[in-house]
Amino acid sequence: MDTIQIRGGRRLKGEVTIDGAKNAALPILLASLLTPERCTFRNVPRVVDVRTTLRLLADLGARVEDDGNGVVRIQAERLARLEAPYALVKTMRASFLALGPLLARHGRARVSTPGGCAIGSRPVNLHLDGLQKLGARVRLLHGYADAEAEQLRGARISLDFPSVGATEHLMMVATLAEGTTTIENAAREPEVVDLARALAAMGARVTGAGEDIISIEGVSALHGVEFSTIPDRIEAGTFMIAAAMTGGDVYLRGARAGHLQAVILKLREAGVEVREDPEGIRVIANGRLRSVDVKTMPYPGFPTDLQAQMLAAMALADGRSVISETIFENRFMHVLELNRMGADVKIEGNAAIIRGVAVLSGAPVMATDLRASVCLVLAGLAAEGVTEVSRVYHLDRGYVRIEEKLSALGADIRRVKESKG
Ligand code: EPU
């Protein structure tokens, strides 16, 4: 398996262009199942999770063209099957979101239920309860969710937690249900808003996305669309933190400051200069960061997908900080590896207590999920000596050519291909 090798200590400097948002693109690509017409999506990031989604769509019988440059065309005119197998859902939980669109258009669907994952148990009860409220009969059998409905009907759904996936899933299904659906306590993430924009451009009647009540008035059919996804706020936040940790000066072209206010606030508190403009964000850091406390929260709070990266930054900050994780129950797997690099972090319940150290030292490390892996890359950039991050496939699931982008900013980083034999 490939590894990423980093010799730490370089200041990141220059400009990086932010790719399209993975977590916006995945549900938007699946929304193409809601119409027989052709959909063209732009600014789709070339990450492995997108490729997995396109494989799933092709496997279902949709016509998929990927120009390799961020433009993807999908036409789900006639499908070959209404089933997403375990093999695909197991590698990427977001494939579960195929269930609703298949059901809404074809009256039945069968999708493997995702199991637990490296960051928590991640059940799908809110998705299934919501589908039932919309009139679907759902049975869980042999590891699959089997759903059927002659006619889905609008309903009032109140989520116990503002789940991003459940909000997106139910919003998609409700576009083709008869009557009006309201989703209360809906997730407000920018990716939810982007999906709502895509659905509206396909002819859906959706209002309130970005607020905590979303209303969807069902229509009888959706049509094709040309749509461009938003820039990835998590990729942008990752580069912001990388710049902050290396005393860097980096301009993030395309990043939307409006989507990153909680992160910008914390970085400023930590002593980093952040300049916002309509085309991007500039991050200028000088010297050691100050410790700040962080609590992950649903949007507009601090994103859980940047918790690991912020924790790496705090490992080298001046003072003591507490990072609380409130979204996932098991998202501190990076801590043990950071401690192997010389960090001083203790876990107490859902909080990490971090005492900033003067230096981290490079080491061979590995992680079990995407954001934990990138946190180790950031630690390696700021550490003394060489860090070798293995299990690079986690990084490739969510970051486009991360080593090339960091290298263009002056990092000493390279991908080492596995040698055969
Ligand atoms: N939850 C339930 N029941 C449900 C659904 C969720 O209990 O039916 C719980 C989860 O177990 C979790 C919490 O609610 O503890 C939040 O889960 P949510 O549904 O909001 O997350 P998700 O839709 O599964 C998306 C992103 C994640 C990101 C979270 C939170 C995609 C494809 N994934 O997951 O992204 O961390 O929202 O913002 O959009 C990543 O990109 O690295 C990543 C993990």
Residues whose N, C-alpha, C, O or C-beta is under 5 A from the ligand:
A	BS01	EPU	N23 A94 S121 R122 P123 V124 N125 L126 H127 F161 P162 S163 V164 G165 A166 T304 D305 I327 F328 L370 R371
